[in-house]
């Protein structure tokens, strides 16, 4: 449904330039995980079989961390 993207100013010839993404929050919260972010690409997908009975809008919090 969406792709997030971050950049790292480390030397592009090293692995330090790699970015890893993680979903850390969702508002409103639900008892099941509705969304997923791919750790390497930042692609956010819906992982629920059905969105029936869910909120009309969600705010997701994603972190991006470099390989250090």
DOROMI-301020 format. One line per field, with one value per residue (C-alpha): residue in one letter; x, y, z negated. Coordinates in Angstrom, 1 decimal. Example, Ala and Ser with C-alpha at 12.3 -4.5 7.8 and 13.67 -1.06 7.14 Angstrom:
res c(A S)
px c(12.3 13.7)
py c(-4.5 -1.1)
pz c(-7.8 -7.1)
//
This chain:
res c(X X X X X X X X X X X X X X X X X X X X X X X X X X X X X X X X X X X X X X X X X X X X X X X X X X X X X X X X X X X X X X X X X X X X)
px c(0.0 3.0 6.8 8.8 12.4 15.3 18.9 22.2 25.2 27.8 30.3 28.2 31.1 30.4 27.5 26.9 24.7 22.1 18.8 16.5 12.8 10.6 6.9 6.9 3.4 -0.1 -2.9 -5.6 -4.1 -5.8 -5.5 -4.1 -1.4 -3.0 0.1 3.6 6.8 9.5 12.7 14.9 12.7 10.4 7.3 4.2 1.5 -1.8 -1.4 -5.0 -7.3 -10.1 -10.3 -14.0 -14.7 -11.5 -10.9 -11.2 -7.7 -4.5 -1.3 1.8 5.1 8.1 11.8 14.7 18.1 21.4 23.6 26.2)
py c(0.0 2.3 2.4 4.3 5.3 6.6 7.5 7.1 9.4 6.7 5.7 3.9 1.3 -0.1 -2.1 0.8 2.4 -0.4 0.7 -1.6 -0.8 -1.8 -1.1 0.0 1.4 1.7 4.0 3.0 -0.2 -3.5 -7.0 -8.4 -7.2 -5.5 -4.2 -5.3 -3.5 -5.3 -5.0 -4.4 -2.6 -0.5 -1.8 -1.6 -4.2 -5.2 -8.7 -9.1 -11.4 -8.8 -5.2 -5.6 -3.9 -1.9 1.8 3.9 5.4 4.2 6.0 3.8 4.5 3.1 3.3 3.2 2.1 1.7 -1.3 0.7)
pz c(0.0 -0.6 -0.6 -3.1 -2.3 -4.4 -3.4 -5.2 -4.4 -5.2 -2.6 0.1 0.5 -3.0 -4.5 -6.8 -4.2 -4.4 -6.1 -8.0 -8.6 -11.5 -12.3 -16.0 -16.4 -15.0 -16.0 -16.7 -18.2 -17.4 -18.9 -15.6 -13.3 -10.3 -8.7 -7.9 -6.8 -4.9 -6.8 -3.7 -1.2 -3.4 -1.6 -3.8 -3.2 -4.7 -6.2 -7.5 -5.5 -5.9 -7.0 -7.9 -11.2 -11.3 -11.6 -8.4 -9.0 -10.7 -11.6 -11.5 -13.2 -11.3 -12.4 -10.0 -11.4 -9.6 -9.7 -11.8)
//
